[in-house]
Amino acid sequence: MPELEALSKKILKFRHEHRESQLEFAEHCDISHYTMSSIENVADDVKVSTVQKIAAYTGMTVSELLDPE
């Protein structure tokens, strides 16, 4: 699933650039640490509402987050 891999990479890049832990990022996005871990490890499908929360926090669009480029 290239879209989920793209999402994971972009979140990791954002966290690294902003020096945020996985827990801090999850709290800012109002999602659980477990969900955040699953997303970064491409372990589960992701709800659209979760991607929307991540997009709102990062300033990216849903399309940008899921675009494998």
mmCIF file of the C-alpha atoms, coordinates in Angstrom:
data_MODEL
# 
_entry.id   MODEL 
# 
loop_
_atom_site.group_PDB 
_atom_site.id 
_atom_site.type_symbol 
_atom_site.label_atom_id 
_atom_site.label_alt_id 
_atom_site.label_comp_id 
_atom_site.label_asym_id 
_atom_site.label_entity_id 
_atom_site.label_seq_id 
_atom_site.pdbx_PDB_ins_code 
_atom_site.Cartn_x 
_atom_site.Cartn_y 
_atom_site.Cartn_z 
_atom_site.occupancy 
_atom_site.B_iso_or_equiv 
_atom_site.pdbx_formal_charge 
_atom_site.auth_seq_id 
_atom_site.auth_comp_id 
_atom_site.auth_asym_id 
_atom_site.auth_atom_id 
_atom_site.pdbx_PDB_model_num 
ATOM 1  C CA . MET A 1 1  ? 0.000   0.000  0.000  1.00 0.00 ? 1  MET A CA 1 
ATOM 2  C CA . PRO A 1 2  ? 2.065   2.905  -1.259 1.00 0.00 ? 2  PRO A CA 1 
ATOM 3  C CA . GLU A 1 3  ? -0.323  5.507  0.171  1.00 0.00 ? 3  GLU A CA 1 
ATOM 4  C CA . LEU A 1 4  ? 0.100   4.230  3.724  1.00 0.00 ? 4  LEU A CA 1 
ATOM 5  C CA . GLU A 1 5  ? 3.864   4.023  3.315  1.00 0.00 ? 5  GLU A CA 1 
ATOM 6  C CA . ALA A 1 6  ? 3.856   7.620  2.059  1.00 0.00 ? 6  ALA A CA 1 
ATOM 7  C CA . LEU A 1 7  ? 1.799   8.703  5.069  1.00 0.00 ? 7  LEU A CA 1 
ATOM 8  C CA . SER A 1 8  ? 4.218   6.993  7.428  1.00 0.00 ? 8  SER A CA 1 
ATOM 9  C CA . LYS A 1 9  ? 7.283   8.582  5.819  1.00 0.00 ? 9  LYS A CA 1 
ATOM 10 C CA . LYS A 1 10 ? 5.762   12.051 5.830  1.00 0.00 ? 10 LYS A CA 1 
ATOM 11 C CA . ILE A 1 11 ? 4.774   11.809 9.478  1.00 0.00 ? 11 ILE A CA 1 
ATOM 12 C CA . LEU A 1 12 ? 8.250   10.619 10.431 1.00 0.00 ? 12 LEU A CA 1 
ATOM 13 C CA . LYS A 1 13 ? 9.809   13.466 8.458  1.00 0.00 ? 13 LYS A CA 1 
ATOM 14 C CA . PHE A 1 14 ? 7.486   16.025 10.070 1.00 0.00 ? 14 PHE A CA 1 
ATOM 15 C CA . ARG A 1 15 ? 8.195   14.681 13.565 1.00 0.00 ? 15 ARG A CA 1 
ATOM 16 C CA . HIS A 1 16 ? 11.925  14.712 12.955 1.00 0.00 ? 16 HIS A CA 1 
ATOM 17 C CA . GLU A 1 17 ? 11.881  18.278 11.632 1.00 0.00 ? 17 GLU A CA 1 
ATOM 18 C CA . HIS A 1 18 ? 9.781   19.465 14.584 1.00 0.00 ? 18 HIS A CA 1 
ATOM 19 C CA . ARG A 1 19 ? 11.609  17.292 17.134 1.00 0.00 ? 19 ARG A CA 1 
ATOM 20 C CA . GLU A 1 20 ? 8.404   15.707 18.380 1.00 0.00 ? 20 GLU A CA 1 
ATOM 21 C CA . SER A 1 21 ? 8.033   12.299 19.906 1.00 0.00 ? 21 SER A CA 1 
ATOM 22 C CA . GLN A 1 22 ? 5.435   9.923  18.609 1.00 0.00 ? 22 GLN A CA 1 
ATOM 23 C CA . LEU A 1 23 ? 3.374   10.566 21.728 1.00 0.00 ? 23 LEU A CA 1 
ATOM 24 C CA . GLU A 1 24 ? 3.564   14.356 21.353 1.00 0.00 ? 24 GLU A CA 1 
ATOM 25 C CA . PHE A 1 25 ? 2.525   14.143 17.708 1.00 0.00 ? 25 PHE A CA 1 
ATOM 26 C CA . ALA A 1 26 ? -0.387  11.843 18.576 1.00 0.00 ? 26 ALA A CA 1 
ATOM 27 C CA . GLU A 1 27 ? -1.574  14.216 21.288 1.00 0.00 ? 27 GLU A CA 1 
ATOM 28 C CA . HIS A 1 28 ? -1.444  17.205 18.918 1.00 0.00 ? 28 HIS A CA 1 
ATOM 29 C CA . CYS A 1 29 ? -3.538  15.243 16.405 1.00 0.00 ? 29 CYS A CA 1 
ATOM 30 C CA . ASP A 1 30 ? -5.955  14.004 19.086 1.00 0.00 ? 30 ASP A CA 1 
ATOM 31 C CA . ILE A 1 31 ? -5.300  10.353 18.277 1.00 0.00 ? 31 ILE A CA 1 
ATOM 32 C CA . SER A 1 32 ? -4.016  7.539  20.444 1.00 0.00 ? 32 SER A CA 1 
ATOM 33 C CA . HIS A 1 33 ? -0.365  6.631  20.735 1.00 0.00 ? 33 HIS A CA 1 
ATOM 34 C CA . TYR A 1 34 ? -1.319  3.104  19.627 1.00 0.00 ? 34 TYR A CA 1 
ATOM 35 C CA . THR A 1 35 ? -2.907  4.460  16.437 1.00 0.00 ? 35 THR A CA 1 
ATOM 36 C CA . MET A 1 36 ? 0.139   6.618  15.775 1.00 0.00 ? 36 MET A CA 1 
ATOM 37 C CA . SER A 1 37 ? 2.446   3.646  16.197 1.00 0.00 ? 37 SER A CA 1 
ATOM 38 C CA . SER A 1 38 ? 0.319   1.545  13.841 1.00 0.00 ? 38 SER A CA 1 
ATOM 39 C CA . ILE A 1 39 ? 0.392   4.268  11.195 1.00 0.00 ? 39 ILE A CA 1 
ATOM 40 C CA . GLU A 1 40 ? 4.156   4.709  11.367 1.00 0.00 ? 40 GLU A CA 1 
ATOM 41 C CA . ASN A 1 41 ? 4.680   0.958  11.169 1.00 0.00 ? 41 ASN A CA 1 
ATOM 42 C CA . VAL A 1 42 ? 2.160   0.625  8.313  1.00 0.00 ? 42 VAL A CA 1 
ATOM 43 C CA . ALA A 1 43 ? 0.484   -2.066 10.426 1.00 0.00 ? 43 ALA A CA 1 
ATOM 44 C CA . ASP A 1 44 ? -3.187  -1.177 9.916  1.00 0.00 ? 44 ASP A CA 1 
ATOM 45 C CA . ASP A 1 45 ? -5.475  0.685  7.590  1.00 0.00 ? 45 ASP A CA 1 
ATOM 46 C CA . VAL A 1 46 ? -6.082  4.259  8.640  1.00 0.00 ? 46 VAL A CA 1 
ATOM 47 C CA . LYS A 1 47 ? -9.461  5.920  9.054  1.00 0.00 ? 47 LYS A CA 1 
ATOM 48 C CA . VAL A 1 48 ? -10.114 8.947  6.876  1.00 0.00 ? 48 VAL A CA 1 
ATOM 49 C CA . SER A 1 49 ? -10.951 10.962 9.992  1.00 0.00 ? 49 SER A CA 1 
ATOM 50 C CA . THR A 1 50 ? -7.507  10.154 11.412 1.00 0.00 ? 50 THR A CA 1 
ATOM 51 C CA . VAL A 1 51 ? -5.752  11.290 8.239  1.00 0.00 ? 51 VAL A CA 1 
ATOM 52 C CA . GLN A 1 52 ? -7.838  14.475 8.334  1.00 0.00 ? 52 GLN A CA 1 
ATOM 53 C CA . LYS A 1 53 ? -6.661  15.176 11.906 1.00 0.00 ? 53 LYS A CA 1 
ATOM 54 C CA . ILE A 1 54 ? -3.042  14.623 10.865 1.00 0.00 ? 54 ILE A CA 1 
ATOM 55 C CA . ALA A 1 55 ? -3.519  16.886 7.844  1.00 0.00 ? 55 ALA A CA 1 
ATOM 56 C CA . ALA A 1 56 ? -4.996  19.641 10.002 1.00 0.00 ? 56 ALA A CA 1 
ATOM 57 C CA . TYR A 1 57 ? -2.073  19.508 12.416 1.00 0.00 ? 57 TYR A CA 1 
ATOM 58 C CA . THR A 1 58 ? 0.697   19.290 9.817  1.00 0.00 ? 58 THR A CA 1 
ATOM 59 C CA . GLY A 1 59 ? -0.766  21.872 7.446  1.00 0.00 ? 59 GLY A CA 1 
ATOM 60 C CA . MET A 1 60 ? -0.756  19.372 4.597  1.00 0.00 ? 60 MET A CA 1 
ATOM 61 C CA . THR A 1 61 ? -3.760  18.190 2.656  1.00 0.00 ? 61 THR A CA 1 
ATOM 62 C CA . VAL A 1 62 ? -4.982  14.609 2.828  1.00 0.00 ? 62 VAL A CA 1 
ATOM 63 C CA . SER A 1 63 ? -3.903  14.218 -0.804 1.00 0.00 ? 63 SER A CA 1 
ATOM 64 C CA . GLU A 1 64 ? -0.388  15.432 -0.011 1.00 0.00 ? 64 GLU A CA 1 
ATOM 65 C CA . LEU A 1 65 ? -0.063  13.046 2.918  1.00 0.00 ? 65 LEU A CA 1 
ATOM 66 C CA . LEU A 1 66 ? -1.144  10.042 0.866  1.00 0.00 ? 66 LEU A CA 1 
ATOM 67 C CA . ASP A 1 67 ? 0.725   10.902 -2.332 1.00 0.00 ? 67 ASP A CA 1 
ATOM 68 C CA . PRO A 1 68 ? 3.600   8.434  -2.793 1.00 0.00 ? 68 PRO A CA 1 
ATOM 69 C CA . GLU A 1 69 ? 5.347   10.958 -5.081 1.00 0.00 ? 69 GLU A CA 1 
# 
